[in-house]
Amino acid sequence: MQLKIRDVARLLNVSDKTVYRWIKAGTLPAYRIQDQYRVDRTELLEWVTVSKIPVSDEIFSEPRESKQAVSLAEAIEAGGCHYRVGGDDKASVLRGVVECMRLPEGVDQEFLYRVLLSREEVCSTAVGDGIAIPHPRSPLILHIVRPLLALCFLERPVAFGAMDGQPVRALLTLVTPTVHMHLQLLSRLGFALHDAGFKAVISEPGTRESILGEARRVDALLDERARAEQRQE
């Protein structure tokens, strides 16, 4: 979904001039279409998560065309929680993450690994506070039927090029079958990483049960907000 500058400004609670300044500085990804800038909603969500700037909750609203909300807790259950994952650098860590993931039979693990690694070479997915969110740019590269969110806690912190300089201790690796699911799950994860309770169990790290409990609580908050928005329409 492509957003106009005024839409981006509203979501970020800033002026149009500020958005243009970020674009011209090369910090906010944007595309020029017929002499006008457009910002991809998925890339904006990624940028907001990394930049940690105050935003309107509206940015985490899920696409109206999606018939069913994606569950953060179910995605983590499908991907699994994995502890003491090895690796001394980005490449070896991502190799370990892919090997941990509960991928369906027939999925090309080597291909997924190369996609995740090339994504990191373009731009680090580290969002600060020791957390990274590796994910393919395209959600349609694998033959999977439900979204997976593999949560991996590293045996040793590894430098990932985070803006705050902190090494990564936890990775939430996101793989989805459709564009809508990709955006929905990224939205939920972005909201969750702004939530103190969920952030705490990722930072500790917490047990599988405590992590899923916090994820279900976040799901319930977002589901109730979506119902409230529908009642107001």
ChimeraX attribute file (.defattr): number of C-alpha atoms within 10 A of each C-alpha:
attribute: neighborCount
match mode: 1-to-1
recipient: residues
	/A:1	12
	/A:2	16
	/A:3	15
	/A:4	14
	/A:5	20
	/A:6	15
	/A:7	15
	/A:8	21
	/A:9	19
	/A:10	15
	/A:11	17
	/A:12	20
	/A:13	14
	/A:14	14
	/A:15	14
	/A:16	14
	/A:17	12
	/A:18	14
	/A:19	18
	/A:20	16
	/A:21	13
	/A:22	13
	/A:23	16
	/A:24	12
	/A:25	10
	/A:26	10
	/A:27	12
	/A:28	17
	/A:29	16
	/A:30	22
	/A:31	13
	/A:32	9
	/A:33	8
	/A:34	7
	/A:35	7
	/A:36	10
	/A:37	16
	/A:38	20
	/A:39	20
	/A:40	15
	/A:41	17
	/A:42	17
	/A:43	17
	/A:44	20
	/A:45	19
	/A:46	16
	/A:47	17
	/A:48	17
	/A:49	24
	/A:50	21
	/A:51	15
	/A:52	12
	/A:53	10
	/A:54	13
	/A:55	16
	/A:56	12
	/A:57	10
	/A:58	10
	/A:59	19
	/A:60	21
	/A:61	17
	/A:62	21
	/A:63	15
	/A:64	10
	/A:65	7
	/A:66	12
	/A:67	8
	/A:68	11
	/A:69	18
	/A:70	23
	/A:71	21
	/A:72	26
	/A:73	19
	/A:74	18
	/A:75	22
	/A:76	22
	/A:77	18
	/A:78	17
	/A:79	24
	/A:80	18
	/A:81	21
	/A:82	17
	/A:83	16
	/A:84	11
	/A:85	19
	/A:86	19
	/A:87	18
	/A:88	13
	/A:89	14
	/A:90	18
	/A:91	16
	/A:92	12
	/A:93	23
	/A:94	24
	/A:95	21
	/A:96	17
	/A:97	24
	/A:98	18
	/A:99	14
	/A:100	18
	/A:101	21
	/A:102	14
	/A:103	19
	/A:104	11
	/A:105	9
	/A:106	9
	/A:107	13
	/A:108	13
	/A:109	16
	/A:110	12
	/A:111	12
	/A:112	19
	/A:113	19
	/A:114	15
	/A:115	18
	/A:116	21
	/A:117	21
	/A:118	15
	/A:119	16
	/A:120	20
	/A:121	11
	/A:122	8
	/A:123	10
	/A:124	19
	/A:125	25
	/A:126	26
	/A:127	25
	/A:128	20
	/A:129	17
	/A:130	21
	/A:131	24
	/A:132	23
	/A:133	23
	/A:134	23
	/A:135	22
	/A:136	23
	/A:137	15
	/A:138	14
	/A:139	19
	/A:140	14
	/A:141	17
	/A:142	20
	/A:143	14
	/A:144	18
	/A:145	10
	/A:146	15
	/A:147	23
	/A:148	26
	/A:149	28
	/A:150	27
	/A:151	26
	/A:152	29
	/A:153	24
	/A:154	21
	/A:155	15
	/A:156	17
	/A:157	18
	/A:158	19
	/A:159	16
	/A:160	23
	/A:161	19
	/A:162	20
	/A:163	13
	/A:164	13
	/A:165	13
	/A:166	18
	/A:167	19
	/A:168	23
	/A:169	24
	/A:170	27
	/A:171	25
	/A:172	23
	/A:173	23
	/A:174	22
	/A:175	29
	/A:176	27
	/A:177	18
	/A:178	18
	/A:179	13
	/A:180	20
	/A:181	22
	/A:182	23
	/A:183	24
	/A:184	24
	/A:185	24
	/A:186	24
	/A:187	23
	/A:188	21
	/A:189	24
	/A:190	19
	/A:191	20
	/A:192	21
	/A:193	17
	/A:194	13
	/A:195	13
	/A:196	10
	/A:197	17
	/A:198	23
	/A:199	17
	/A:200	14
	/A:201	18
	/A:202	23
	/A:203	14
	/A:204	11
	/A:205	16
	/A:206	14
	/A:207	13
	/A:208	16
	/A:209	10
	/A:210	15
	/A:211	23
	/A:212	21
	/A:213	16
	/A:214	22
	/A:215	24
	/A:216	17
	/A:217	17
	/A:218	22
	/A:219	22
	/A:220	13
	/A:221	11
	/A:222	20
	/A:223	15
	/A:224	12
	/A:225	13
	/A:226	15
	/A:227	10
	/A:228	11
	/A:229	11
	/A:230	9
	/A:231	8
	/A:232	6
	/A:233	5
